[in-house]
Amino acid sequence: MAKQQSFVDKVNKRGAGSDLIPVKVIVASKTDKGSYRFNEKFIKVKDLSEVEKVVKGE
């Protein structure tokens, strides 16, 4: 039996409807004790220039 769908077809199919770029954002915050805590999350943006707007808006 021949393969009906190649890996390239799967990748193109999954990303076809989305022009968003996944970006990992790491935010540092200072605790009451004086140490730093790092929170990380993934966000999706259309353009990399939007990353600062999204982070400062939260």
PEHUCOR-V11762 format. One record per helix or strand of 3 or more residues. SS is the DSSP state (H for helix, E for strand). FROM is the first residue (numbers start at 1). TO is the last residue. If there is no record, write none. Layout:
ss->SS from->FROM to->TO
ss->SS from->FROM to->TO
This chain:
ss->H from->7 to->15
ss->E from->21 to->30
ss->E from->36 to->45
ss->H from->48 to->57
